[in-house]
Amino acid sequence: GKLFPGPHLYAGAGCVVLWALAASRVPAMQKGDDTARTVHIGANMLGLGLFAWQIQSGIPILLKVIQFTKWP
């Protein structure tokens, strides 16, 4: 019963990378760069999609953790 890497973990790592990419585009957007704006919006949309997928894929993981937790 140990945790192991899987699609849910990789999606979470992808969210972190995409949101860091989106945040890194903010200074260029402040200078009026339209390409930076497009990358920012696209990265946030992809990150939101991965996050939404994680919600539905995480419920079985949560239930398994609750099942095997020894409650006091």
All heavy atoms as TSV, in Angstrom:
chain	resi	resn	atom	element	x	y	z
A	1	GLY	N	N	0.715	-1.186	0.000
A	1	GLY	CA	C	0.000	0.000	0.000
A	1	GLY	C	C	0.771	1.277	0.000
A	1	GLY	O	O	0.323	2.235	0.602
A	2	LYS	N	N	1.925	1.365	-0.657
A	2	LYS	CA	C	2.626	2.651	-0.723
A	2	LYS	C	C	2.194	3.430	-1.958
A	2	LYS	O	O	1.725	2.868	-2.927
A	2	LYS	CB	C	4.133	2.428	-0.752
A	2	LYS	CG	C	4.640	1.828	0.544
A	2	LYS	CD	C	6.125	1.877	0.603
A	2	LYS	CE	C	6.550	1.265	1.932
A	2	LYS	NZ	N	7.833	1.629	2.344
A	3	LEU	N	N	2.375	4.724	-1.881
A	3	LEU	CA	C	2.034	5.568	-3.020
A	3	LEU	C	C	3.064	5.382	-4.128
A	3	LEU	O	O	4.236	5.137	-3.869
A	3	LEU	CB	C	1.996	7.026	-2.584
A	3	LEU	CG	C	0.944	7.376	-1.543
A	3	LEU	CD1	C	1.093	8.839	-1.134
A	3	LEU	CD2	C	-0.443	7.115	-2.071
A	4	PHE	N	N	2.621	5.496	-5.356
A	4	PHE	CA	C	3.519	5.343	-6.490
A	4	PHE	C	C	3.147	6.356	-7.563
A	4	PHE	O	O	2.004	6.804	-7.631
A	4	PHE	CB	C	3.448	3.925	-7.051
A	4	PHE	CG	C	2.054	3.516	-7.441
A	4	PHE	CD1	C	1.588	3.733	-8.726
A	4	PHE	CD2	C	1.206	2.929	-6.514
A	4	PHE	CE1	C	0.304	3.364	-9.084
A	4	PHE	CE2	C	-0.087	2.557	-6.868
A	4	PHE	CZ	C	-0.535	2.777	-8.155
A	5	PRO	N	N	4.116	6.722	-8.424
A	5	PRO	CA	C	3.811	7.689	-9.486
A	5	PRO	C	C	2.793	7.128	-10.467
A	5	PRO	O	O	2.810	5.948	-10.788
A	5	PRO	CB	C	5.150	7.901	-10.182
A	5	PRO	CG	C	6.179	7.322	-9.297
A	5	PRO	CD	C	5.505	6.341	-8.394
A	6	GLY	N	N	1.930	7.974	-10.931
A	6	GLY	CA	C	0.918	7.584	-11.905
A	6	GLY	C	C	0.411	8.804	-12.642
A	6	GLY	O	O	0.922	9.916	-12.455
A	7	PRO	N	N	-0.595	8.623	-13.483
A	7	PRO	CA	C	-1.113	9.737	-14.281
A	7	PRO	C	C	-1.578	10.932	-13.442
A	7	PRO	O	O	-1.383	12.080	-13.834
A	7	PRO	CB	C	-2.296	9.127	-15.034
A	7	PRO	CG	C	-2.059	7.666	-15.020
A	7	PRO	CD	C	-1.269	7.363	-13.783
A	8	HIS	N	N	-2.155	10.676	-12.283
A	8	HIS	CA	C	-2.630	11.760	-11.428
A	8	HIS	C	C	-1.450	12.626	-10.960
A	8	HIS	O	O	-1.527	13.865	-10.976
A	8	HIS	CB	C	-3.382	11.174	-10.233
A	8	HIS	CG	C	-4.029	12.197	-9.368
A	8	HIS	ND1	N	-5.263	12.738	-9.649
A	8	HIS	CD2	C	-3.619	12.795	-8.224
A	8	HIS	CE1	C	-5.576	13.623	-8.715
A	8	HIS	NE2	N	-4.592	13.677	-7.841
A	9	LEU	N	N	-0.369	11.982	-10.566
A	9	LEU	CA	C	0.820	12.710	-10.119
A	9	LEU	C	C	1.434	13.510	-11.266
A	9	LEU	O	O	1.812	14.670	-11.100
A	9	LEU	CB	C	1.851	11.734	-9.549
A	9	LEU	CG	C	3.167	12.360	-9.102
A	9	LEU	CD1	C	2.963	13.109	-7.799
A	9	LEU	CD2	C	4.223	11.303	-8.944
A	10	TYR	N	N	1.513	12.903	-12.440
A	10	TYR	CA	C	2.096	13.586	-13.591
A	10	TYR	C	C	1.235	14.775	-14.028
A	10	TYR	O	O	1.764	15.807	-14.444
A	10	TYR	CB	C	2.305	12.615	-14.746
A	10	TYR	CG	C	3.290	11.514	-14.415
A	10	TYR	CD1	C	3.004	10.194	-14.703
A	10	TYR	CD2	C	4.498	11.794	-13.791
A	10	TYR	CE1	C	3.895	9.181	-14.399
A	10	TYR	CE2	C	5.401	10.786	-13.475
A	10	TYR	CZ	C	5.093	9.485	-13.784
A	10	TYR	OH	O	5.978	8.489	-13.471
A	11	ALA	N	N	-0.076	14.640	-13.924
A	11	ALA	CA	C	-0.958	15.754	-14.251
A	11	ALA	C	C	-0.740	16.907	-13.267
A	11	ALA	O	O	-0.739	18.075	-13.663
A	11	ALA	CB	C	-2.417	15.309	-14.230
A	12	GLY	N	N	-0.542	16.584	-11.996
A	12	GLY	CA	C	-0.260	17.619	-11.007
A	12	GLY	C	C	1.048	18.334	-11.290
A	12	GLY	O	O	1.136	19.567	-11.186
A	13	ALA	N	N	2.066	17.584	-11.666
A	13	ALA	CA	C	3.349	18.193	-12.029
A	13	ALA	C	C	3.186	19.066	-13.268
A	13	ALA	O	O	3.777	20.151	-13.370
A	13	ALA	CB	C	4.402	17.118	-12.261
A	14	GLY	N	N	2.366	18.596	-14.208
A	14	GLY	CA	C	2.097	19.392	-15.405
A	14	GLY	C	C	1.410	20.697	-15.074
A	14	GLY	O	O	1.708	21.743	-15.666
A	15	CYS	N	N	0.477	20.662	-14.115
A	15	CYS	CA	C	-0.204	21.893	-13.663
A	15	CYS	C	C	0.810	22.890	-13.120
A	15	CYS	O	O	0.759	24.084	-13.452
A	15	CYS	CB	C	-1.229	21.574	-12.581
A	15	CYS	SG	S	-2.746	20.847	-13.173
A	16	VAL	N	N	1.724	22.403	-12.308
A	16	VAL	CA	C	2.727	23.288	-11.713
A	16	VAL	C	C	3.579	23.934	-12.802
A	16	VAL	O	O	3.823	25.147	-12.790
A	16	VAL	CB	C	3.608	22.513	-10.713
A	16	VAL	CG1	C	4.789	23.347	-10.263
A	16	VAL	CG2	C	2.789	22.065	-9.516
A	17	VAL	N	N	4.007	23.137	-13.774
A	17	VAL	CA	C	4.838	23.658	-14.863
A	17	VAL	C	C	4.062	24.673	-15.702
A	17	VAL	O	O	4.579	25.752	-16.022
A	17	VAL	CB	C	5.362	22.499	-15.749
A	17	VAL	CG1	C	5.999	23.011	-17.023
A	17	VAL	CG2	C	6.342	21.636	-14.965
A	18	LEU	N	N	2.820	24.343	-16.046
A	18	LEU	CA	C	2.025	25.257	-16.876
A	18	LEU	C	C	1.719	26.562	-16.151
A	18	LEU	O	O	1.763	27.641	-16.750
A	18	LEU	CB	C	0.729	24.570	-17.315
A	18	LEU	CG	C	0.905	23.496	-18.381
A	18	LEU	CD1	C	-0.381	22.688	-18.537
A	18	LEU	CD2	C	1.316	24.106	-19.704
A	19	TRP	N	N	1.410	26.490	-14.872
A	19	TRP	CA	C	1.115	27.712	-14.137
A	19	TRP	C	C	2.375	28.544	-13.908
A	19	TRP	O	O	2.314	29.777	-13.885
A	19	TRP	CB	C	0.373	27.395	-12.851
A	19	TRP	CG	C	-1.054	26.990	-13.133
A	19	TRP	CD1	C	-1.811	27.364	-14.208
A	19	TRP	CD2	C	-1.882	26.130	-12.358
A	19	TRP	NE1	N	-3.058	26.792	-14.139
A	19	TRP	CE2	C	-3.126	26.029	-13.022
A	19	TRP	CE3	C	-1.698	25.428	-11.184
A	19	TRP	CZ2	C	-4.189	25.271	-12.533
A	19	TRP	CZ3	C	-2.749	24.672	-10.694
A	19	TRP	CH2	C	-3.973	24.592	-11.368
A	20	ALA	N	N	3.521	27.900	-13.762
A	20	ALA	CA	C	4.778	28.655	-13.671
A	20	ALA	C	C	5.070	29.346	-15.007
A	20	ALA	O	O	5.521	30.498	-15.037
A	20	ALA	CB	C	5.916	27.727	-13.285
A	21	LEU	N	N	4.805	28.642	-16.119
A	21	LEU	CA	C	4.983	29.243	-17.439
A	21	LEU	C	C	4.065	30.449	-17.602
A	21	LEU	O	O	4.495	31.516	-18.075
A	21	LEU	CB	C	4.698	28.211	-18.533
A	21	LEU	CG	C	4.683	28.725	-19.970
A	21	LEU	CD1	C	6.066	29.198	-20.384
A	21	LEU	CD2	C	4.174	27.646	-20.911
A	22	ALA	N	N	2.807	30.299	-17.199
A	22	ALA	CA	C	1.856	31.406	-17.312
A	22	ALA	C	C	2.315	32.598	-16.472
A	22	ALA	O	O	2.259	33.747	-16.930
A	22	ALA	CB	C	0.468	30.946	-16.873
A	23	ALA	N	N	2.784	32.335	-15.273
A	23	ALA	CA	C	3.238	33.425	-14.402
A	23	ALA	C	C	4.480	34.116	-14.970
A	23	ALA	O	O	4.644	35.334	-14.830
A	23	ALA	CB	C	3.528	32.899	-13.001
A	24	SER	N	N	5.324	33.353	-15.636
A	24	SER	CA	C	6.550	33.941	-16.183
A	24	SER	C	C	6.269	34.870	-17.369
A	24	SER	O	O	7.130	35.660	-17.752
A	24	SER	CB	C	7.525	32.839	-16.608
A	24	SER	OG	O	7.088	32.213	-17.805
A	25	ARG	N	N	5.105	34.795	-17.939
A	25	ARG	CA	C	4.741	35.639	-19.082
A	25	ARG	C	C	4.188	36.994	-18.657
A	25	ARG	O	O	4.023	37.882	-19.492
A	25	ARG	CB	C	3.696	34.952	-19.965
A	25	ARG	CG	C	4.108	33.626	-20.578
A	25	ARG	CD	C	5.249	33.732	-21.590
A	25	ARG	NE	N	6.527	33.660	-20.897
A	25	ARG	CZ	C	7.624	34.328	-21.242
A	25	ARG	NH1	N	7.638	35.105	-22.269
A	25	ARG	NH2	N	8.739	34.206	-20.554
A	26	VAL	N	N	3.900	37.183	-17.368
A	26	VAL	CA	C	3.285	38.422	-16.895
A	26	VAL	C	C	4.151	39.655	-17.172
A	26	VAL	O	O	3.641	40.660	-17.682
A	26	VAL	CB	C	2.908	38.309	-15.404
A	26	VAL	CG1	C	2.469	39.662	-14.842
A	26	VAL	CG2	C	1.809	37.279	-15.226
A	27	PRO	N	N	5.459	39.641	-16.881
A	27	PRO	CA	C	6.246	40.849	-17.180
A	27	PRO	C	C	6.207	41.239	-18.659
A	27	PRO	O	O	6.116	42.427	-18.995
A	27	PRO	CB	C	7.666	40.473	-16.745
A	27	PRO	CG	C	7.470	39.424	-15.718
A	27	PRO	CD	C	6.270	38.647	-16.165
A	28	ALA	N	N	6.254	40.251	-19.550
A	28	ALA	CA	C	6.195	40.560	-20.981
A	28	ALA	C	C	4.813	41.106	-21.356
A	28	ALA	O	O	4.698	42.000	-22.205
A	28	ALA	CB	C	6.518	39.313	-21.804
A	29	MET	N	N	3.758	40.577	-20.722
A	29	MET	CA	C	2.406	41.081	-20.996
A	29	MET	C	C	2.279	42.535	-20.558
A	29	MET	O	O	1.602	43.326	-21.212
A	29	MET	CB	C	1.350	40.232	-20.285
A	29	MET	CG	C	1.158	38.878	-20.895
A	29	MET	SD	S	-0.172	37.879	-20.210
A	29	MET	CE	C	-0.584	38.575	-18.676
A	30	GLN	N	N	2.922	42.880	-19.453
A	30	GLN	CA	C	2.846	44.256	-18.962
A	30	GLN	C	C	3.497	45.238	-19.934
A	30	GLN	O	O	3.183	46.419	-19.929
A	30	GLN	CB	C	3.496	44.366	-17.583
A	30	GLN	CG	C	2.691	43.686	-16.495
A	30	GLN	CD	C	3.403	43.663	-15.153
A	30	GLN	OE1	O	4.621	43.727	-15.076
A	30	GLN	NE2	N	2.619	43.543	-14.085
A	31	LYS	N	N	4.402	44.709	-20.759
A	31	LYS	CA	C	5.056	45.551	-21.770
A	31	LYS	C	C	4.285	45.549	-23.088
A	31	LYS	O	O	4.726	46.136	-24.063
A	31	LYS	CB	C	6.486	45.059	-21.991
A	31	LYS	CG	C	7.363	45.228	-20.779
A	31	LYS	CD	C	8.742	44.662	-21.007
A	31	LYS	CE	C	9.564	44.785	-19.733
A	31	LYS	NZ	N	10.840	44.091	-19.818
A	32	GLY	N	N	3.157	44.819	-23.134
A	32	GLY	CA	C	2.308	44.842	-24.317
A	32	GLY	C	C	2.562	43.730	-25.319
A	32	GLY	O	O	2.095	43.826	-26.455
A	33	ASP	N	N	3.267	42.687	-24.950
A	33	ASP	CA	C	3.566	41.581	-25.862
A	33	ASP	C	C	2.343	40.676	-26.023
A	33	ASP	O	O	1.926	39.996	-25.085
A	33	ASP	CB	C	4.755	40.774	-25.317
A	33	ASP	CG	C	5.233	39.703	-26.272
A	33	ASP	OD1	O	4.581	39.463	-27.298
A	33	ASP	OD2	O	6.293	39.105	-25.980
A	34	ASP	N	N	1.764	40.675	-27.231
A	34	ASP	CA	C	0.566	39.861	-27.476
A	34	ASP	C	C	0.861	38.363	-27.501
A	34	ASP	O	O	0.003	37.559	-27.140
A	34	ASP	CB	C	-0.105	40.274	-28.786
A	34	ASP	CG	C	-0.904	41.563	-28.646
A	34	ASP	OD1	O	-1.327	41.864	-27.509
A	34	ASP	OD2	O	-1.098	42.251	-29.659
A	35	THR	N	N	2.054	37.980	-27.932
A	35	THR	CA	C	2.421	36.553	-27.927
A	35	THR	C	C	2.475	36.035	-26.495
A	35	THR	O	O	2.010	34.926	-26.209
A	35	THR	CB	C	3.786	36.337	-28.620
A	35	THR	OG1	O	3.703	36.851	-29.948
A	35	THR	CG2	C	4.150	34.874	-28.660
A	36	ALA	N	N	3.029	36.831	-25.590
A	36	ALA	CA	C	3.082	36.445	-24.178
A	36	ALA	C	C	1.665	36.280	-23.623
A	36	ALA	O	O	1.401	35.361	-22.842
A	36	ALA	CB	C	3.855	37.479	-23.373
A	37	ARG	N	N	0.764	37.145	-24.046
A	37	ARG	CA	C	-0.628	37.050	-23.602
A	37	ARG	C	C	-1.259	35.752	-24.086
A	37	ARG	O	O	-1.946	35.057	-23.326
A	37	ARG	CB	C	-1.418	38.259	-24.123
A	37	ARG	CG	C	-2.863	38.274	-23.715
A	37	ARG	CD	C	-3.548	39.541	-24.259
A	37	ARG	NE	N	-4.951	39.513	-23.958
A	37	ARG	CZ	C	-5.886	38.993	-24.744
A	37	ARG	NH1	N	-5.549	38.468	-25.899
A	37	ARG	NH2	N	-7.149	39.009	-24.389
A	38	THR	N	N	-1.016	35.405	-25.339
A	38	THR	CA	C	-1.566	34.168	-25.894
A	38	THR	C	C	-1.003	32.942	-25.172
A	38	THR	O	O	-1.744	32.013	-24.842
A	38	THR	CB	C	-1.254	34.085	-27.404
A	38	THR	OG1	O	-1.811	35.237	-28.053
A	38	THR	CG2	C	-1.829	32.834	-28.014
A	39	VAL	N	N	0.298	32.939	-24.919
A	39	VAL	CA	C	0.930	31.825	-24.194
A	39	VAL	C	C	0.367	31.746	-22.775
A	39	VAL	O	O	0.072	30.655	-22.265
A	39	VAL	CB	C	2.470	31.974	-24.179
A	39	VAL	CG1	C	3.112	30.975	-23.240
A	39	VAL	CG2	C	3.032	31.830	-25.586
A	40	HIS	N	N	0.201	32.880	-22.129
A	40	HIS	CA	C	-0.342	32.942	-20.770
A	40	HIS	C	C	-1.744	32.334	-20.710
A	40	HIS	O	O	-2.035	31.490	-19.855
A	40	HIS	CB	C	-0.370	34.404	-20.310
A	40	HIS	CG	C	-0.974	34.628	-18.969
A	40	HIS	ND1	N	-0.272	34.471	-17.807
A	40	HIS	CD2	C	-2.223	35.010	-18.612
A	40	HIS	CE1	C	-1.076	34.733	-16.779
A	40	HIS	NE2	N	-2.264	35.062	-17.247
A	41	ILE	N	N	-2.595	32.751	-21.632
A	41	ILE	CA	C	-3.971	32.243	-21.654
A	41	ILE	C	C	-3.985	30.751	-21.973
A	41	ILE	O	O	-4.696	29.970	-21.327
A	41	ILE	CB	C	-4.831	33.044	-22.652
A	41	ILE	CG1	C	-5.020	34.478	-22.150
A	41	ILE	CG2	C	-6.174	32.368	-22.883
A	41	ILE	CD1	C	-5.628	35.420	-23.169
A	42	GLY	N	N	-3.201	30.340	-22.957
A	42	GLY	CA	C	-3.152	28.923	-23.337
A	42	GLY	C	C	-2.643	28.037	-22.216
A	42	GLY	O	O	-3.206	26.963	-21.949
A	43	ALA	N	N	-1.583	28.472	-21.545
A	43	ALA	CA	C	-1.033	27.685	-20.438
A	43	ALA	C	C	-2.040	27.570	-19.301
A	43	ALA	O	O	-2.184	26.499	-18.692
A	43	ALA	CB	C	0.273	28.311	-19.935
A	44	ASN	N	N	-2.761	28.660	-19.023
A	44	ASN	CA	C	-3.772	28.606	-17.965
A	44	ASN	C	C	-4.940	27.701	-18.337
A	44	ASN	O	O	-5.474	26.984	-17.481
A	44	ASN	CB	C	-4.271	30.009	-17.628
A	44	ASN	CG	C	-3.380	30.688	-16.621
A	44	ASN	OD1	O	-3.033	30.104	-15.605
A	44	ASN	ND2	N	-2.995	31.913	-16.912
A	45	MET	N	N	-5.345	27.711	-19.600
A	45	MET	CA	C	-6.442	26.839	-20.024
A	45	MET	C	C	-6.031	25.368	-19.928
A	45	MET	O	O	-6.810	24.533	-19.457
A	45	MET	CB	C	-6.887	27.195	-21.435
A	45	MET	CG	C	-7.621	28.530	-21.498
A	45	MET	SD	S	-8.209	28.953	-23.120
A	45	MET	CE	C	-9.483	27.736	-23.333
A	46	LEU	N	N	-4.815	25.054	-20.388
A	46	LEU	CA	C	-4.329	23.673	-20.275
A	46	LEU	C	C	-4.203	23.261	-18.807
A	46	LEU	O	O	-4.560	22.138	-18.427
A	46	LEU	CB	C	-2.981	23.521	-20.981
A	46	LEU	CG	C	-3.015	23.505	-22.496
A	46	LEU	CD1	C	-1.597	23.564	-23.058
A	46	LEU	CD2	C	-3.731	22.270	-23.001
A	47	GLY	N	N	-3.680	24.166	-17.979
A	47	GLY	CA	C	-3.544	23.877	-16.549
A	47	GLY	C	C	-4.891	23.648	-15.890
A	47	GLY	O	O	-5.046	22.741	-15.068
A	48	LEU	N	N	-5.874	24.441	-16.274
A	48	LEU	CA	C	-7.217	24.264	-15.725
A	48	LEU	C	C	-7.809	22.925	-16.162
A	48	LEU	O	O	-8.462	22.230	-15.382
A	48	LEU	CB	C	-8.124	25.415	-16.151
A	48	LEU	CG	C	-9.535	25.414	-15.586
A	48	LEU	CD1	C	-9.503	25.504	-14.066
A	48	LEU	CD2	C	-10.319	26.582	-16.167
A	49	GLY	N	N	-7.564	22.547	-17.412
A	49	GLY	CA	C	-8.032	21.252	-17.902
A	49	GLY	C	C	-7.406	20.092	-17.144
A	49	GLY	O	O	-8.098	19.139	-16.761
A	50	LEU	N	N	-6.092	20.167	-16.921
A	50	LEU	CA	C	-5.424	19.114	-16.144
A	50	LEU	C	C	-5.954	19.075	-14.715
A	50	LEU	O	O	-6.151	17.999	-14.138
A	50	LEU	CB	C	-3.906	19.341	-16.129
A	50	LEU	CG	C	-3.147	18.954	-17.386
A	50	LEU	CD1	C	-1.684	19.365	-17.255
A	50	LEU	CD2	C	-3.261	17.470	-17.663
A	51	PHE	N	N	-6.185	20.250	-14.135
A	51	PHE	CA	C	-6.690	20.310	-12.769
A	51	PHE	C	C	-8.081	19.685	-12.682
A	51	PHE	O	O	-8.373	18.920	-11.751
A	51	PHE	CB	C	-6.726	21.765	-12.283
A	51	PHE	CG	C	-7.126	21.913	-10.855
A	51	PHE	CD1	C	-6.232	21.625	-9.836
A	51	PHE	CD2	C	-8.400	22.337	-10.521
A	51	PHE	CE1	C	-6.609	21.758	-8.501
A	51	PHE	CE2	C	-8.782	22.473	-9.195
A	51	PHE	CZ	C	-7.878	22.180	-8.193
A	52	ALA	N	N	-8.934	19.992	-13.652
A	52	ALA	CA	C	-10.281	19.407	-13.665
A	52	ALA	C	C	-10.216	17.893	-13.811
A	52	ALA	O	O	-10.964	17.160	-13.166
A	52	ALA	CB	C	-11.105	20.020	-14.794
A	53	TRP	N	N	-9.306	17.414	-14.652
A	53	TRP	CA	C	-9.140	15.968	-14.811
A	53	TRP	C	C	-8.655	15.347	-13.499
A	53	TRP	O	O	-9.065	14.254	-13.132
A	53	TRP	CB	C	-8.158	15.655	-15.939
A	53	TRP	CG	C	-7.948	14.192	-16.107
A	53	TRP	CD1	C	-8.762	13.318	-16.759
A	53	TRP	CD2	C	-6.872	13.413	-15.583
A	53	TRP	NE1	N	-8.254	12.051	-16.679
A	53	TRP	CE2	C	-7.087	12.076	-15.959
A	53	TRP	CE3	C	-5.736	13.721	-14.829
A	53	TRP	CZ2	C	-6.223	11.061	-15.610
A	53	TRP	CZ3	C	-4.878	12.700	-14.493
A	53	TRP	CH2	C	-5.130	11.388	-14.882
A	54	GLN	N	N	-7.792	16.058	-12.790
A	54	GLN	CA	C	-7.288	15.549	-11.513
A	54	GLN	C	C	-8.398	15.394	-10.488
A	54	GLN	O	O	-8.335	14.499	-9.655
A	54	GLN	CB	C	-6.228	16.489	-10.940
A	54	GLN	CG	C	-4.840	16.149	-11.372
A	54	GLN	CD	C	-3.850	16.828	-10.470
A	54	GLN	OE1	O	-3.907	18.022	-10.243
A	54	GLN	NE2	N	-2.936	16.048	-9.950
A	55	ILE	N	N	-9.381	16.245	-10.516
A	55	ILE	CA	C	-10.482	16.133	-9.555
A	55	ILE	C	C	-11.180	14.794	-9.726
A	55	ILE	O	O	-11.356	14.040	-8.770
A	55	ILE	CB	C	-11.469	17.306	-9.708
A	55	ILE	CG1	C	-10.814	18.612	-9.268
A	55	ILE	CG2	C	-12.735	17.048	-8.906
A	55	ILE	CD1	C	-11.618	19.845	-9.580
A	56	GLN	N	N	-11.554	14.474	-10.968
A	56	GLN	CA	C	-12.271	13.216	-11.180
A	56	GLN	C	C	-11.368	12.000	-11.037
A	56	GLN	O	O	-11.812	10.938	-10.651
A	56	GLN	CB	C	-13.014	13.225	-12.522
A	56	GLN	CG	C	-12.137	13.285	-13.752
A	56	GLN	CD	C	-11.737	11.930	-14.278
A	56	GLN	OE1	O	-12.350	10.931	-13.992
A	56	GLN	NE2	N	-10.672	11.914	-15.035
A	57	SER	N	N	-10.075	12.122	-11.327
A	57	SER	CA	C	-9.187	10.968	-11.163
A	57	SER	C	C	-8.717	10.827	-9.714
A	57	SER	O	O	-8.242	9.763	-9.321
A	57	SER	CB	C	-7.972	11.091	-12.085
A	57	SER	OG	O	-7.102	12.117	-11.650
A	58	GLY	N	N	-8.841	11.892	-8.933
A	58	GLY	CA	C	-8.378	11.853	-7.556
A	58	GLY	C	C	-9.381	11.275	-6.573
A	58	GLY	O	O	-9.005	10.851	-5.469
A	59	ILE	N	N	-10.645	11.235	-6.946
A	59	ILE	CA	C	-11.665	10.707	-6.033
A	59	ILE	C	C	-11.403	9.243	-5.679
A	59	ILE	O	O	-11.434	8.893	-4.494
A	59	ILE	CB	C	-13.076	10.945	-6.592
A	59	ILE	CG1	C	-13.360	12.449	-6.554
A	59	ILE	CG2	C	-14.132	10.179	-5.809
A	59	ILE	CD1	C	-14.652	12.865	-7.210
A	60	PRO	N	N	-11.101	8.349	-6.652
A	60	PRO	CA	C	-10.776	6.970	-6.269
A	60	PRO	C	C	-9.528	6.883	-5.379
A	60	PRO	O	O	-9.466	6.051	-4.472
A	60	PRO	CB	C	-10.533	6.263	-7.604
A	60	PRO	CG	C	-11.225	7.078	-8.619
A	60	PRO	CD	C	-11.190	8.490	-8.108
A	61	ILE	N	N	-8.560	7.758	-5.625
A	61	ILE	CA	C	-7.352	7.780	-4.784
A	61	ILE	C	C	-7.732	8.183	-3.365
A	61	ILE	O	O	-7.291	7.556	-2.386
A	61	ILE	CB	C	-6.302	8.738	-5.375
A	61	ILE	CG1	C	-5.825	8.219	-6.736
A	61	ILE	CG2	C	-5.124	8.910	-4.416
A	61	ILE	CD1	C	-4.975	9.211	-7.505
A	62	LEU	N	N	-8.548	9.217	-3.230
A	62	LEU	CA	C	-9.001	9.673	-1.917
A	62	LEU	C	C	-9.745	8.567	-1.179
A	62	LEU	O	O	-9.505	8.330	0.013
A	62	LEU	CB	C	-9.892	10.901	-2.065
A	62	LEU	CG	C	-10.545	11.416	-0.783
A	62	LEU	CD1	C	-9.491	11.930	0.186
A	62	LEU	CD2	C	-11.551	12.495	-1.112
A	63	LEU	N	N	-10.628	7.879	-1.879
A	63	LEU	CA	C	-11.393	6.799	-1.244
A	63	LEU	C	C	-10.486	5.664	-0.783
A	63	LEU	O	O	-10.700	5.077	0.274
A	63	LEU	CB	C	-12.477	6.290	-2.199
A	63	LEU	CG	C	-13.580	7.296	-2.528
A	63	LEU	CD1	C	-14.537	6.726	-3.561
A	63	LEU	CD2	C	-14.316	7.731	-1.283
A	64	LYS	N	N	-9.450	5.370	-1.568
A	64	LYS	CA	C	-8.504	4.324	-1.183
A	64	LYS	C	C	-7.710	4.735	0.061
A	64	LYS	O	O	-7.488	3.931	0.964
A	64	LYS	CB	C	-7.552	4.014	-2.331
A	64	LYS	CG	C	-6.640	2.827	-2.039
A	64	LYS	CD	C	-5.685	2.578	-3.181
A	64	LYS	CE	C	-6.362	1.723	-4.218
A	64	LYS	NZ	N	-5.423	1.260	-5.260
A	65	VAL	N	N	-7.304	6.001	0.103
A	65	VAL	CA	C	-6.569	6.500	1.271
A	65	VAL	C	C	-7.452	6.421	2.513
A	65	VAL	O	O	-7.011	5.969	3.576
A	65	VAL	CB	C	-6.082	7.947	1.037
A	65	VAL	CG1	C	-5.591	8.582	2.325
A	65	VAL	CG2	C	-4.998	7.973	-0.020
A	66	ILE	N	N	-8.710	6.836	2.392
A	66	ILE	CA	C	-9.639	6.779	3.530
A	66	ILE	C	C	-9.848	5.340	3.972
A	66	ILE	O	O	-9.879	5.038	5.171
A	66	ILE	CB	C	-10.975	7.461	3.176
A	66	ILE	CG1	C	-10.764	8.964	3.039
A	66	ILE	CG2	C	-12.043	7.157	4.213
A	66	ILE	CD1	C	-11.945	9.724	2.502
A	67	GLN	N	N	-9.960	4.432	3.003
A	67	GLN	CA	C	-10.197	3.015	3.322
A	67	GLN	C	C	-9.049	2.420	4.131
A	67	GLN	O	O	-9.272	1.656	5.067
A	67	GLN	CB	C	-10.372	2.242	2.018
A	67	GLN	CG	C	-10.539	0.748	2.223
A	67	GLN	CD	C	-10.571	-0.008	0.904
A	67	GLN	OE1	O	-10.451	0.605	-0.167
A	67	GLN	NE2	N	-10.706	-1.303	0.969
A	68	PHE	N	N	-7.804	2.768	3.784
A	68	PHE	CA	C	-6.656	2.143	4.432
A	68	PHE	C	C	-6.080	2.976	5.586
A	68	PHE	O	O	-5.068	2.605	6.155
A	68	PHE	CB	C	-5.570	1.846	3.404
A	68	PHE	CG	C	-5.958	0.758	2.444
A	68	PHE	CD1	C	-6.247	1.054	1.125
A	68	PHE	CD2	C	-6.080	-0.540	2.877
A	68	PHE	CE1	C	-6.623	0.052	0.239
A	68	PHE	CE2	C	-6.455	-1.562	2.004
A	68	PHE	CZ	C	-6.733	-1.255	0.688
A	69	THR	N	N	-6.720	4.085	5.924
A	69	THR	CA	C	-6.251	4.899	7.048
A	69	THR	C	C	-6.733	4.282	8.358
A	69	THR	O	O	-7.893	3.886	8.486
A	69	THR	CB	C	-6.772	6.337	6.911
A	69	THR	OG1	O	-6.264	6.895	5.715
A	69	THR	CG2	C	-6.353	7.183	8.099
A	70	LYS	N	N	-5.827	4.224	9.303
A	70	LYS	CA	C	-6.194	3.745	10.641
A	70	LYS	C	C	-6.600	4.970	11.466
A	70	LYS	O	O	-5.786	5.793	11.812
A	70	LYS	CB	C	-5.024	3.028	11.292
A	70	LYS	CG	C	-4.674	1.753	10.573
A	70	LYS	CD	C	-3.504	1.062	11.198
A	70	LYS	CE	C	-3.206	-0.183	10.385
A	70	LYS	NZ	N	-1.933	-0.764	10.708
A	71	TRP	N	N	-7.886	5.058	11.714
A	71	TRP	CA	C	-8.420	6.217	12.442
A	71	TRP	C	C	-8.253	5.998	13.946
A	71	TRP	O	O	-8.373	4.892	14.431
A	71	TRP	CB	C	-9.886	6.427	12.102
A	71	TRP	CG	C	-10.105	6.634	10.624
A	71	TRP	CD1	C	-10.483	5.717	9.721
A	71	TRP	CD2	C	-9.899	7.840	9.903
A	71	TRP	NE1	N	-10.539	6.267	8.469
A	71	TRP	CE2	C	-10.194	7.569	8.553
A	71	TRP	CE3	C	-9.506	9.127	10.267
A	71	TRP	CZ2	C	-10.102	8.543	7.565
A	71	TRP	CZ3	C	-9.428	10.099	9.266
A	71	TRP	CH2	C	-9.714	9.793	7.943
A	72	PRO	N	N	-7.978	7.064	14.705
A	72	PRO	CA	C	-7.768	6.903	16.162
A	72	PRO	C	C	-9.031	6.525	16.904
A	72	PRO	O	O	-10.101	6.565	16.503
A	72	PRO	CB	C	-7.286	8.278	16.620
A	72	PRO	CG	C	-7.557	9.232	15.513
A	72	PRO	CD	C	-7.802	8.430	14.268
